[in-house]
Amino acid sequence: MNKVLVIVVTYNGMKWVDRCFGSLRASEVPVDVIAVDNGSTDGTQQHLRDEYPEVKLVETGKNLGFGRANNIGFRHALQNGYDFVYLLNEDAWVMPDTLGKLIDSFPNSRYGILSPMQMSASMEEMDPRFKKHCGDAVAKEGGIVDVRFVMAAHWMISAECLRAVGGFSPTFKHYGEDENYIHRARFHGFKVGVVKDSFAVHDRARRKDSRLTSLKLKRVSCLVRLSDPNNDLPTEAIYQPVRLIAMGIKNLSMFLLGSVPHLISKYPDIFLNRRISFSDGAFLDAASDQQEDCS
């Protein structure tokens, strides 16, 4: 039987805890669960201790961000011989057959990351961001479809992929880390796909990004392109500041224009992390989690 570790990064998500962790108890595939709590102040930790004693709880005491917190779980998975790791957002949950259908889709393929269909809480429509990035792909025939990007709210990662790609890059604290990980997975020869008969929920339909968040995402997109090991670095190093200026003018944003010197000042760290990402198991040493993010 395959050994599966589910990693859930928690941060003040009490309203979702029971849906999230309760769904794992109902999974047809037995799983071990590790919750990495990023300093919640809403009682999440005590609730997990009281109601979900089977969950291994790691309390970081501060907000490490999504990537660094997951890296703690990644190291635990590799040290304990898990065959698969499943990344599950705290505001998300699975169906009883979700994980089994994903695992069944891995044999004899070069898929390193597979996602279920990520649905809204009503299960009547796709999660809006999932639809934006994967809607055209999942409209095609086939049980598994290749995608350029899928959010890490629901990712099944094979141990083979995890050993090769490693952890999330410390270049990214909030946003961009999942896209960078997919670029690195492709660099190491793995495919990324969606299993169309596997379904799960990402409950965020009522949340809308603020203007500042949207601007931060534009800035992070420059980091993503600079960090992509498949890109030509000298070209991107010249182009991304120009692109950031153009986005600042288009959006009438001093925030973006003022980000240009910051971006260039971070080039040494960005380029170092990009070079590290070429190697197997990058960023899985604990020291990587202490590096300053560049976003």
C-alpha positions in Angstrom: 0.0 0.0 0.0 1.3 3.5 -0.8 2.3 5.6 2.1 0.9 9.1 1.8 1.6 12.2 3.9 -0.8 15.2 3.7 0.7 18.6 4.6 -1.6 21.4 5.7 -0.2 24.8 6.4 -2.5 26.6 8.9 -2.8 30.3 9.7 -5.9 31.6 11.5 -8.1 29.2 9.5 -10.4 28.0 12.3 -13.5 28.3 10.1 -12.2 25.7 7.7 -10.3 23.3 10.1 -13.1 20.8 10.5 -14.0 20.6 6.8 -10.3 20.3 5.9 -9.1 17.8 8.5 -12.4 16.0 8.7 -12.3 15.2 5.0 -8.9 13.5 5.5 -10.4 11.2 8.1 -13.0 10.2 5.5 -10.5 9.5 2.8 -10.7 6.0 1.3 -6.9 6.1 1.2 -5.4 6.0 4.7 -3.1 9.1 5.2 -0.8 10.6 7.8 -1.2 14.3 8.3 1.2 17.0 9.4 -0.1 20.5 10.2 2.5 23.2 10.1 1.0 26.2 11.9 2.4 29.6 11.1 1.6 31.3 14.4 -2.2 31.2 14.4 -3.9 33.3 17.1 -7.5 32.0 16.6 -7.2 28.8 18.6 -6.3 26.6 15.6 -3.5 24.8 17.4 -5.5 23.8 20.5 -8.5 22.7 18.3 -6.2 20.4 16.4 -4.7 19.0 19.6 -8.2 18.4 21.1 -10.1 17.2 18.1 -7.5 15.7 15.7 -4.9 14.0 17.9 -3.8 11.9 15.0 -2.4 15.0 13.3 1.3 15.7 13.8 1.3 19.4 14.8 4.4 21.6 14.2 4.1 25.1 15.6 6.6 27.5 14.0 5.6 30.4 16.2 5.7 32.9 13.3 4.5 33.2 9.8 7.1 31.5 7.7 5.0 31.8 4.5 3.5 29.0 2.5 6.7 27.7 0.9 9.0 27.5 4.0 6.2 25.9 6.1 5.6 23.2 3.5 9.4 22.5 3.3 9.2 21.3 6.9 6.6 18.8 5.8 8.6 17.8 2.8 11.6 17.0 4.9 9.4 14.9 7.2 8.1 13.0 4.2 11.5 12.1 2.8 13.0 11.2 6.2 10.1 8.8 6.8 9.9 7.1 3.4 6.5 8.4 2.1 5.6 7.5 -1.5 3.5 10.6 -2.1 3.0 14.0 -0.5 -0.3 15.8 -0.8 -0.4 19.6 -0.3 -3.8 20.7 1.0 -4.7 24.3 1.7 -6.4 25.0 5.0 -9.4 26.5 3.1 -9.8 23.3 1.0 -11.0 19.7 1.4 -11.1 16.4 -0.4 -13.7 13.9 -1.4 -13.4 10.3 -0.1 -12.0 9.1 -3.5 -9.9 12.1 -4.4 -6.5 10.8 -3.3 -7.0 7.3 -4.6 -7.9 8.5 -8.1 -4.8 10.7 -8.1 -2.5 7.9 -6.9 -3.9 5.5 -9.5 -2.9 8.0 -12.2 0.8 8.0 -11.4 2.1 4.6 -12.5 4.0 4.4 -15.8 3.9 8.1 -16.3 6.3 11.0 -16.0 3.9 13.1 -14.0 5.5 14.5 -10.9 2.5 16.7 -9.8 -1.2 15.9 -10.2 -4.2 17.9 -9.1 -7.8 17.0 -8.9 -10.4 19.2 -10.4 -10.5 22.1 -8.0 -14.1 23.1 -7.4 -15.9 25.9 -5.5 -17.6 25.0 -2.2 -20.9 24.4 -3.9 -19.3 21.8 -6.2 -21.4 23.3 -9.0 -18.5 25.1 -10.7 -14.7 25.2 -10.9 -12.8 27.4 -8.6 -12.4 30.7 -10.5 -8.5 30.7 -10.6 -8.5 27.0 -11.5 -10.9 27.7 -14.3 -8.7 30.6 -15.5 -5.6 28.5 -15.6 -6.9 25.0 -16.4 -10.4 25.4 -17.9 -9.3 25.1 -21.5 -7.1 22.0 -20.8 -9.8 20.1 -18.8 -12.3 20.7 -21.6 -10.2 18.3 -23.7 -10.7 14.5 -23.9 -8.7 12.2 -21.7 -8.5 11.2 -18.1 -5.4 13.1 -17.4 -4.6 16.4 -19.1 -1.3 18.3 -19.1 -1.4 21.8 -17.7 1.0 24.7 -17.7 0.0 25.7 -14.2 -2.3 24.6 -11.4 -2.5 26.1 -7.9 -0.9 24.2 -5.0 -4.2 24.2 -3.0 -4.4 20.6 -4.1 -1.1 18.9 -5.3 -0.2 15.2 -5.2 3.6 15.0 -5.6 5.4 11.8 -6.1 8.4 11.0 -3.9 10.5 10.8 -7.0 9.6 14.3 -8.0 10.1 15.6 -4.5 13.6 14.1 -4.3 14.6 15.7 -7.6 12.9 19.1 -7.4 13.3 19.6 -3.6 11.5 22.2 -1.6 10.0 25.6 -2.4 12.5 28.4 -3.1 13.1 30.9 -0.4 12.9 33.6 -3.1 9.1 33.5 -2.6 7.3 34.0 0.7 3.7 34.8 -0.5 2.7 34.1 -4.1 4.7 32.7 -6.9 6.2 29.7 -5.1 3.9 27.2 -6.8 4.6 28.5 -10.3 8.3 28.4 -9.7 8.0 24.8 -8.4 6.2 23.8 -11.5 8.9 25.4 -13.7 11.6 23.5 -11.7 9.6 20.2 -12.0 9.6 20.6 -15.8 13.4 21.4 -15.7 13.9 18.1 -14.0 11.8 16.2 -16.6 8.4 15.9 -14.9 5.0 16.7 -16.3 2.2 18.4 -14.4 -1.4 17.4 -14.9 -5.1 17.4 -13.8 -7.0 14.2 -13.2 -10.5 14.9 -14.5 -12.4 12.3 -12.6 -10.9 13.4 -9.2 -12.6 16.3 -7.5 -11.8 18.5 -4.5 -12.9 21.9 -3.1 -11.1 25.2 -2.7 -13.4 27.5 -0.7 -12.5 31.1 -1.7 -15.2 32.2 -4.2 -16.2 35.2 -2.0 -12.7 36.5 -1.6 -11.5 39.1 -4.0 -7.9 40.4 -4.3 -7.4 44.0 -3.3 -5.6 46.4 -5.7 -2.4 46.1 -3.6 -2.5 42.3 -3.8 -3.0 42.5 -7.5 0.0 44.8 -7.8 2.1 42.5 -5.6 1.2 39.6 -7.9 2.5 41.6 -10.9 5.8 42.3 -9.1 6.1 38.6 -8.1 5.6 37.6 -11.7 8.9 39.2 -12.5 10.6 37.1 -9.8 9.0 34.0 -11.3 10.4 34.7 -14.7 13.8 35.5 -13.3 13.8 32.3 -11.3 12.6 30.0 -14.0 15.6 27.6 -14.8 14.2 27.1 -18.3 14.6 30.7 -19.2 17.6 32.6 -20.5 18.8 34.5 -17.5 20.7 37.4 -19.1 17.7 38.2 -21.3 15.3 38.1 -18.3 17.7 40.2 -16.1 17.4 43.0 -18.7 13.8 42.6 -19.6 12.1 42.2 -16.2 12.9 45.7 -14.9 11.7 47.2 -18.1 8.5 45.1 -17.9 8.0 46.2 -14.3 8.3 49.9 -15.4 5.8 49.3 -18.2 3.3 47.6 -15.7 3.8 50.6 -13.4 3.0 53.1 -16.1 0.0 51.1 -17.4 -1.5 50.7 -13.9 -0.5 54.3 -12.8 1.3 52.6 -9.8 4.2 54.2 -7.9 4.3 50.9 -6.0 5.4 49.1 -9.1 7.7 51.8 -10.3 9.3 52.0 -6.9 9.8 48.2 -6.9 12.4 48.4 -9.7 15.4 49.3 -7.5 14.3 46.7 -4.9 14.1 44.0 -7.6 17.6 44.8 -9.0 19.0 44.9 -5.5 17.8 41.3 -5.0 19.4 40.0 -8.1 22.3 38.3 -6.2 19.9 36.3 -4.0 17.5 35.5 -6.9 20.3 34.3 -9.1 21.9 32.2 -6.3 18.5 30.5 -5.6 18.0 29.9 -9.3 21.4 28.2 -9.6 20.7 26.1 -6.4 17.4 25.0 -8.0 19.3 23.1 -10.7 20.4 20.5 -8.2 18.5 17.6 -6.8 16.7 18.1 -3.5 17.2 21.9 -3.6 16.1 23.9 -0.6 15.4 20.9 1.6 18.1 21.8 4.1 16.8 23.7 7.2 19.3 26.5 6.5 17.3 27.4 3.3 14.3 28.3 5.4 16.3 31.1 7.1 17.1 32.9 3.9 15.5 36.2 3.3 12.7 36.1 0.7 13.0 38.4 -2.3 9.4 39.3 -2.8 
